[in-house]
């Protein structure tokens, strides 16, 4: 990549609107179907989509499930939770139980709500600090490793219309903020779990909520970034950061010095499996927004060249490229060097580009690319590739992109390192003063599709901690502790027997992000167990099996299951974790759990 600023700033309209306290009157299901679904589900003889008559035999919940986590998840990501509900009710002729936000019960009584911008006892984004190390200080954790064995369940919140609890909570000033698969964002009392306010986004909210200066920020699966008043949930602004129809925001926006840095990823990797889809045109990007107004300051694409027509497929469909290099994770700020680090994914179509599977350093002020370090070239991959799909590359994969954010940390000797794990199963330490030169590599897992190190590692300045997925391999899972200065193994905690027993989606893979406090490492597993390990030797200090139904503060039926993606949050003497992930080899669930010390 060159060091020039990439043009292409977009500036769609920003607007304000009041918070959503209750399920408001929305569009009719008939209108949603007409506007968003009828062109495919027409009932015509040559249509491959089920007709409205065929859909009528299904349950409304089955329609919603298809829209949030099934074959229609791409289309459903562009609908609000309320729109998904009304179209499901229209098609089936039957009502969906409960309200869309799950707030019929469990609202906080009175106006005694703590201030949300308090710094103490906080975890205010993907990581407690913009270095993305996922290390929580003793003051903010307010819980010691010696207290871990005393943790007990305080409360549970159920997410309606969800098969995945896919968002990580954030905590500030005694308030928990968390998004959900159906697009509802919640502000909750940390102690009691009661609901202070809710807001309905235009798409599902998979990012963590970023808190700063009395405002909360997040992104949705329709590629919109939001700013809300932290006290009331009133919308300050909304900004679309990418016009591509399959773009989404999965990485948590990073707030620094009055700017919000928003990454984009996409659904196009899976859409390309359709032979009739003109593959592929999405490029990952990072957009810097004014935190007060949502105005675009700069935007940089990971692949600076716009996709060009590269031929016509055997299905007589145009082929485009290069594409891909999405940014799945939170950007990392380096205040000392004035840089922003992002990690990119694989490409969807060629020609091969050096921006994929790379750590990219951008100028904080301008977005100019200062340097880029690719670790796995020529990784062009589409999901669902089978013989005869003309969109698929000759060599598909290996699909070992970065899902984790870069961690900026410092050794005891004072050396700065960028540490990151990859789906290849390798972990790297890079030198930020030498354009990302590799200092050490460590082999933690076998890697591959859904393999290796998936969503986030952690470091306490002495060691780095890498949990392993390898979900498709016979022996998945395990947690590695590596000396930060040398990359040598300190200890390895072998995977435990699965808490879920056996069956589809039940295994010991550890795909979720990990968290560290002094003396203890927290890791959720695909088997539904949350475990805490000693940083000294990997011994298990405490574990909790989430594979059951929970009585929730809001009365929504909820159960725990696989933990894939969001990691545990430790703040104010409590531990918060989302449980359930009904995709990518996991088992469905829909609950947020809060633990505390008596």
C-alpha positions in Angstrom: 0.0 0.0 0.0 1.2 3.5 -0.6 1.4 6.2 2.0 -1.2 8.5 0.3 -4.6 9.4 1.7 -7.3 7.4 0.0 -10.1 9.5 -1.4 -13.7 8.6 -1.3 -15.2 10.2 1.7 -18.9 9.8 2.0 -21.1 12.1 3.9 -24.8 11.0 4.1 -27.3 12.8 6.2 -26.9 12.7 10.0 -30.1 13.1 12.0 -31.5 13.0 15.5 -34.5 11.3 17.0 -35.8 10.5 20.5 -35.0 7.3 22.3 -37.2 4.2 22.1 -38.7 3.4 25.5 -41.4 1.0 24.3 -42.3 -0.9 21.1 -43.5 2.0 18.9 -46.0 1.7 16.0 -44.1 0.8 12.9 -44.8 -0.2 9.3 -47.2 -2.9 8.5 -46.0 -6.4 7.7 -47.7 -6.2 4.3 -45.8 -3.1 3.4 -42.5 -4.5 4.6 -43.0 -7.6 2.5 -44.0 -5.5 -0.5 -41.0 -3.2 -0.2 -38.3 -5.6 0.8 -39.3 -9.2 0.0 -41.9 -9.5 -2.8 -39.4 -9.1 -5.7 -38.0 -12.6 -4.8 -40.9 -14.2 -3.0 -43.4 -13.5 -5.8 -44.7 -17.0 -6.3 -43.6 -16.9 -9.9 -42.8 -20.3 -11.5 -39.2 -19.4 -12.2 -38.5 -18.1 -8.7 -36.3 -20.1 -6.4 -37.6 -18.3 -3.3 -40.6 -19.8 -1.4 -43.9 -18.3 -2.2 -46.0 -16.4 0.4 -48.3 -19.4 0.4 -45.4 -21.8 1.2 -44.2 -19.5 4.0 -47.6 -19.4 5.6 -47.1 -22.9 6.9 -44.1 -21.9 9.0 -44.2 -20.4 12.5 -43.4 -16.7 12.9 -40.4 -17.6 15.0 -39.0 -19.7 12.2 -39.3 -16.7 9.8 -37.5 -14.5 12.3 -34.8 -17.2 12.8 -34.2 -17.3 9.1 -33.9 -13.5 9.0 -31.5 -13.2 11.9 -29.3 -16.3 11.6 -30.4 -18.5 8.7 -30.5 -18.4 4.9 -32.0 -14.9 4.8 -29.7 -13.3 7.4 -28.1 -11.0 4.8 -31.6 -9.6 3.9 -32.7 -9.6 7.5 -29.7 -7.6 8.6 -31.2 -4.6 6.7 -34.5 -4.9 8.7 -35.2 -3.6 12.2 -36.3 -6.0 14.9 -39.8 -4.6 14.6 -39.8 -5.0 10.8 -38.7 -8.7 11.1 -41.6 -9.3 13.5 -44.3 -7.7 11.5 -43.4 -9.4 8.3 -43.2 -12.8 10.1 -46.7 -12.2 11.5 -48.0 -11.1 8.1 -46.6 -14.1 6.3 -47.8 -16.7 8.9 -51.0 -15.0 10.1 -49.9 -15.7 13.7 -48.6 -13.3 16.4 -45.1 -13.3 17.9 -45.2 -13.5 21.7 -43.8 -10.6 23.7 -42.6 -7.2 22.6 -39.7 -6.7 20.3 -37.4 -5.1 22.9 -38.2 -7.5 25.7 -39.1 -4.7 28.1 -42.6 -5.7 29.2 -41.1 -6.5 32.5 -37.9 -5.5 34.3 -37.8 -1.7 34.0 -36.0 0.3 36.6 -38.3 2.2 39.0 -37.6 5.8 39.9 -35.1 8.2 38.5 -32.1 7.4 40.6 -29.8 6.4 37.7 -26.1 6.7 38.1 -24.0 9.0 35.8 -22.8 7.0 32.8 -19.5 8.8 32.2 -17.8 7.9 35.5 -14.4 6.5 34.8 -14.1 4.3 38.0 -15.2 0.7 37.7 -15.5 1.0 34.0 -15.0 -1.2 30.8 -16.0 1.3 28.2 -15.4 -0.4 24.8 -14.0 -3.6 23.3 -11.2 -3.3 25.8 -10.8 -1.0 28.9 -8.3 1.1 26.9 -7.6 2.0 23.3 -4.6 -0.3 23.3 -7.0 -3.3 23.0 -5.0 -5.5 25.5 -8.2 -6.6 27.3 -6.4 -6.1 30.6 -8.5 -4.7 33.4 -6.7 -2.8 36.2 -7.3 -3.7 39.8 -9.1 -0.4 40.5 -11.6 -0.9 37.7 -12.0 -4.6 38.2 -12.6 -4.2 41.9 -12.2 -7.9 42.3 -9.1 -9.9 43.1 -8.0 -13.3 41.8 -8.5 -14.6 45.3 -12.2 -13.6 45.2 -13.0 -15.4 41.9 -14.1 -18.7 43.6 -16.9 -16.7 45.4 -18.6 -15.5 42.2 -22.3 -16.2 42.1 -25.0 -15.4 39.5 -26.7 -12.0 40.3 -29.1 -11.6 37.4 -29.8 -12.6 33.8 -31.3 -10.7 30.8 -33.0 -12.4 27.9 -32.7 -11.1 24.3 -35.9 -11.6 22.3 -35.9 -12.7 18.7 -32.3 -13.9 19.0 -30.4 -17.1 18.5 -27.1 -15.5 19.3 -26.0 -13.3 22.2 -23.3 -11.9 19.9 -22.5 -8.5 21.5 -20.1 -7.8 24.3 -21.4 -5.6 27.2 -19.7 -2.4 28.3 -19.9 -0.8 31.8 -19.6 2.8 33.0 -20.8 4.5 36.1 -22.9 1.6 37.3 -24.7 1.1 34.0 -24.3 -1.8 31.6 -24.7 -1.1 27.8 -25.3 -4.0 25.4 -26.6 -4.5 21.9 -28.6 -7.5 20.5 -29.2 -9.5 17.4 -32.6 -7.9 16.8 -31.1 -4.4 17.0 -32.3 -3.4 20.5 -29.6 -1.6 22.6 -30.1 -1.8 26.3 -28.9 0.4 29.2 -29.2 -1.7 32.4 -28.5 -1.2 36.1 -25.2 -3.1 36.7 -26.3 -4.2 40.2 -29.9 -5.2 39.5 -30.1 -5.7 35.7 -33.2 -3.7 35.5 -33.8 -1.7 32.2 -33.1 2.0 32.2 -33.7 2.6 28.5 -33.7 0.9 25.1 -33.0 2.0 21.6 -33.9 0.3 18.3 -31.2 0.3 15.6 -31.8 -0.2 11.9 -29.9 -3.5 12.0 -28.5 -6.0 14.5 -25.9 -4.7 16.9 -22.9 -7.0 17.2 -20.3 -4.4 18.3 -19.6 -3.5 21.9 -20.9 -0.1 23.0 -18.2 2.6 23.3 -18.8 5.1 26.2 -17.3 8.5 26.5 -18.2 12.0 27.6 -21.8 11.2 28.4 -22.3 9.6 24.9 -22.5 5.9 23.8 -21.4 4.8 20.3 -21.9 1.6 18.4 -22.4 0.1 14.9 -25.0 -2.1 13.3 -25.2 -4.8 10.6 -26.5 -2.2 8.1 -23.2 -0.3 8.3 -24.6 2.6 10.4 -22.7 4.2 13.3 -24.7 5.7 16.1 -24.2 8.2 19.0 -26.8 8.3 21.8 -27.1 10.2 25.0 -25.8 7.8 27.7 -28.3 9.0 30.3 -31.5 8.8 28.2 -30.8 6.9 25.0 -31.8 9.9 22.9 -30.1 9.8 19.5 -27.4 12.4 18.9 -26.7 11.3 15.3 -26.6 8.4 12.9 -24.0 8.0 10.1 -23.9 5.5 7.3 -20.2 4.7 6.8 -20.4 2.4 3.8 -22.9 2.3 0.9 -22.1 -1.3 -0.2 -25.3 -3.3 0.2 -23.6 -6.1 2.1 -21.5 -4.0 4.4 -21.8 -4.2 8.1 -20.0 -3.1 11.3 -18.7 -5.9 13.5 -15.6 -4.3 15.0 -16.3 -2.0 18.0 -15.7 1.7 17.1 -12.8 3.2 18.9 -13.1 6.7 20.5 -10.1 8.9 20.9 -9.5 12.6 21.1 -12.9 13.7 19.8 -12.9 11.2 16.9 -14.7 7.9 16.5 -12.9 5.4 14.3 -15.3 2.9 12.7 -14.3 -0.3 10.8 -16.3 -2.1 8.2 -16.7 -5.8 7.3 -19.3 -7.5 5.1 -21.5 -10.4 4.3 -20.2 -10.6 0.7 -17.8 -13.5 1.6 -20.9 -15.8 1.9 -23.0 -14.1 -0.8 -20.3 -15.0 -3.3 -21.3 -18.6 -3.0 -24.4 -17.8 -5.1 -23.4 -18.4 -8.8 -25.8 -15.6 -9.8 -24.0 -13.0 -7.7 -21.6 -10.7 -9.4 -18.6 -11.4 -7.2 -17.1 -9.3 -5.6 -17.0 -5.5 -5.0 -16.8 -4.9 -1.2 -13.5 -3.4 0.2 -12.8 -3.0 4.0 -12.5 0.5 5.2 -11.9 2.7 8.3 -13.8 5.9 8.7 -12.9 8.7 11.2 -16.0 10.6 12.4 -16.3 13.7 14.4 -17.6 12.3 17.7 -19.9 15.3 18.4 -21.6 15.6 15.0 -20.9 12.3 13.1 -19.3 14.3 10.2 -16.8 12.3 8.2 -13.2 13.5 8.7 -11.5 10.9 6.5 -12.1 7.5 5.1 -9.5 5.0 4.0 -10.1 1.7 2.1 -7.8 -1.2 2.9 -7.6 -1.9 -0.9 -7.2 1.5 -2.4 -8.0 0.4 -6.0 -11.7 0.3 -6.9 -12.8 -3.2 -8.2 -12.5 -3.6 -11.9 -14.4 -5.9 -14.3 -12.2 -9.1 -14.5 -14.4 -11.1 -16.8 -17.6 -13.0 -17.1 -18.4 -16.2 -15.3 -19.6 -19.4 -16.9 -23.0 -18.4 -15.5 -22.8 -15.3 -17.7 -22.5 -13.1 -14.6 -19.8 -10.3 -14.3 -16.8 -11.0 -12.2 -15.1 -8.1 -10.2 -12.0 -7.6 -8.1 -9.9 -7.1 -6.1 -12.3 -7.2 -3.1 -12.3 -8.1 0.6 -9.7 -7.3 3.3 -12.5 -6.5 5.7 -11.8 -5.1 9.2 -13.6 -7.4 11.6 -12.3 -6.0 14.9 -11.7 -2.8 16.8 -9.1 -0.3 15.7 -6.1 0.3 18.1 -4.7 3.7 18.9 -1.0 4.4 19.3 -0.9 7.9 20.9 2.9 7.9 21.1 3.4 7.5 17.3 0.1 9.1 16.2 -1.0 5.9 14.5 -4.1 3.8 14.2 -3.7 0.0 13.8 -6.2 -2.2 12.1 -6.2 -5.9 11.2 -7.6 -7.1 7.9 -9.2 -10.3 6.6 -8.9 -12.4 3.5 -9.9 -11.4 0.0 -13.1 -12.5 -1.7 -11.8 -12.1 -5.3 -8.5 -11.4 -7.0 -6.1 -10.3 -8.1 -4.2 -10.9 -4.9 -3.5 -7.7 -2.9 -1.0 -7.1 -0.1 -3.7 -5.4 2.0 -5.3 -8.7 3.0 -4.4 -10.7 6.2 -2.3 -7.7 7.3 -1.7 -5.2 10.1 -2.1 -1.7 8.7 -0.9 1.4 10.4 -2.7 4.7 9.5 -2.1 8.3 10.4 -4.6 9.2 13.1 -5.1 12.7 11.7 -5.3 12.0 8.0 -5.9 8.3 7.4 -2.8 8.0 5.3 -1.3 4.5 5.3 2.1 4.6 7.0 2.9 1.0 6.7 1.4 -2.4 6.2 2.6 -5.9 7.2 1.0 -8.9 5.4 1.5 -12.3 7.1 -0.4 -14.6 4.7 -0.5 -13.6 1.0 -2.8 -15.0 -1.7 -5.7 -15.9 0.7 -8.7 -15.5 -1.5 -11.7 -17.3 0.0 -15.5 -17.6 -0.4 -17.8 -19.7 1.9 -19.8 -22.5 0.5 -17.6 -23.1 -2.5 -18.5 -26.3 -4.3 -17.5 -27.7 -7.7 -19.2 -25.7 -10.4 -19.5 -22.3 -8.7 -17.8 -19.9 -11.1 -17.3 -17.3 -8.4 -14.9 -19.4 -6.4 -11.1 -19.0 -6.8 -9.0 -21.9 -8.2 -7.5 -22.3 -4.7 -10.1 -21.4 -2.1 -8.5 -20.1 1.1 -7.0 -21.1 3.4 -9.2 -18.5 5.1 -6.9 -17.5 7.9 -7.8 -13.8 8.3 -7.5 -11.7 11.4 -10.7 -11.6 13.5 -8.8 -10.2 16.5 -7.7 -6.6 17.0 -4.0 -5.7 17.3 -2.9 -5.3 21.0 -0.4 -2.5 21.7 1.6 -3.4 24.7 5.0 -2.9 26.4 7.4 -5.4 27.9 9.0 -5.1 31.3 12.1 -3.9 29.5 10.2 -1.0 27.9 9.9 -2.4 24.4 6.7 -1.7 22.5 5.1 -4.5 20.7 2.0 -5.1 18.6 0.7 -8.6 19.5 -2.1 -10.4 17.6 -3.4 -13.9 17.0 -4.5 -15.2 13.6 -6.9 -17.9 12.4 -3.9 -19.7 11.1 -3.2 -20.7 14.7 -0.1 -18.4 14.8 0.4 -15.5 17.1 2.7 -12.7 16.2 4.6 -9.9 17.9 5.4 -7.0 15.6 7.8 -4.0 16.1 5.8 -0.7 15.6 9.1 1.2 15.1 10.2 -1.0 12.2 7.1 -1.0 10.0 5.6 -4.1 11.6 8.8 -6.3 11.4 8.0 -9.6 13.1 9.8 -10.0 16.4 8.5 -13.5 17.2 5.9 -16.1 16.2 4.2 -18.7 18.3 2.2 -21.7 17.1 -0.9 -22.0 19.3 -3.3 -24.0 17.0 -3.7 -25.8 13.8 -5.8 -23.1 12.1 -8.0 -22.9 9.1 -11.7 -22.1 8.5 -13.1 -21.3 12.0 -9.7 -22.4 13.4 -6.7 -20.9 15.2 -7.1 -17.7 17.2 -10.5 -16.2 16.4 -11.9 -13.1 18.2 -9.5 -11.7 20.8 -6.4 -12.3 22.9 -5.2 -10.5 26.1 -2.0 -9.4 27.7 -1.0 -8.2 31.1 2.4 -6.8 30.1 4.3 -10.0 31.2 2.5 -12.6 29.2 0.1 -12.8 26.3 -2.9 -15.2 26.5 -4.2 -17.0 23.4 -7.3 -19.2 23.3 -7.6 -21.6 20.5 -10.7 -22.4 18.4 -9.8 -25.2 15.9 -13.5 -26.0 16.0 -13.5 -28.3 13.0 -10.5 -30.3 14.3 -10.8 -33.5 16.4 -9.2 -31.9 19.4 -10.2 -28.2 19.6 -9.6 -25.7 22.3 -6.9 -24.9 24.8 -5.4 -21.7 26.4 -1.8 -20.7 25.9 0.3 -18.3 28.0 3.3 -16.9 26.2 6.2 -14.8 27.5 5.7 -11.3 26.0 9.3 -10.5 25.6 10.4 -13.8 23.9 7.4 -15.6 22.5 8.2 -18.7 24.5 5.5 -20.8 26.1 5.0 -20.2 29.8 2.2 -22.7 30.2 -0.6 -24.5 28.4 -4.1 -25.3 29.8 -5.5 -28.2 27.9 -9.2 -28.1 26.9 -11.6 -29.5 29.5 -14.2 -32.2 28.7 -17.1 -30.4 27.1 -19.7 -29.1 29.7 -22.5 -29.7 27.2 -21.7 -33.4 26.9 -21.9 -34.4 23.3 -23.8 -33.7 20.1 -23.8 -31.2 17.3 -22.0 -28.0 18.2 -20.8 -29.3 21.5 -17.0 -29.2 21.7 -14.2 -27.6 23.7 -13.3 -24.9 21.1 -12.3 -21.6 22.7 -13.2 -19.0 20.0 -14.4 -16.2 22.2 -12.2 -13.3 23.2 -10.3 -13.7 26.5 -9.9 -11.2 29.4 -7.2 -10.8 32.0 -7.0 -9.1 35.4 -4.0 -9.5 37.8 -3.8 -13.2 38.6 -6.7 -14.4 36.5 -7.6 -15.1 32.8 -11.3 -15.4 31.8 -12.2 -17.6 28.8 -15.7 -18.6 27.4 -15.9 -21.8 25.5 -18.0 -23.3 22.7 -19.2 -25.9 25.3 -21.1 -23.2 27.1 -18.7 -23.0 30.1 -17.1 -19.8 31.4 -13.7 -20.6 33.0 -11.2 -18.6 35.0 -7.5 -19.7 34.9 -4.6 -18.7 37.1 -2.1 -16.5 35.3 0.7 -18.3 37.3 0.2 -21.8 35.9 -3.2 -22.2 34.1 -4.9 -23.9 37.0 -8.7 -23.4 36.9 -9.9 -21.1 39.7 -13.6 -21.2 38.9 -16.1 -22.3 36.2 -19.7 -21.9 35.5 -21.9 -24.0 33.1 -24.3 -21.7 31.2 -26.0 -24.6 29.4 -29.5 -24.1 30.9 -32.5 -21.9 31.0 -32.4 -18.8 33.1 -35.0 -16.8 34.9 -34.5 -13.3 33.5 -35.2 -9.8 34.9 -37.2 -8.9 31.8 -39.3 -12.1 31.6 -37.9 -13.2 28.2 -37.3 -16.9 27.9 -33.5 -17.4 27.7 -30.9 -20.0 27.8 -27.1 -20.1 27.6 -25.0 -22.1 25.1 -21.9 -21.6 23.0 -19.7 -18.6 23.7 -18.2 -17.5 20.4 -17.1 -13.9 19.8 -17.7 -11.5 22.7 -15.5 -11.9 25.8 -16.1 -11.6 29.5 -16.2 -8.1 31.0 -14.9 -7.4 34.5 -15.8 -4.1 36.2 -16.9 -2.9 39.6 -16.6 -6.2 41.3 -18.8 -8.0 38.8 -18.3 -10.2 35.7 -20.6 -9.9 32.7 -20.8 -12.3 29.8 -23.1 -13.0 26.8 -23.9 -16.7 26.2 -25.2 -18.3 23.1 -24.1 -18.2 19.5 -26.1 -20.1 16.9 -23.7 -19.9 14.0 -20.2 -21.0 12.9 -20.4 -24.3 14.7 -22.0 -23.0 17.8 -25.3 -23.7 19.6 -28.0 -21.0 19.9 -28.6 -19.0 23.1 -29.8 -15.5 24.0 -28.8 -14.5 27.5 -26.6 -11.9 29.2 -25.3 -13.1 32.6 -24.0 -11.0 35.5 -21.9 -12.4 38.4 -20.8 -10.8 41.6 -19.0 -11.6 44.9 -21.4 -11.8 47.9 
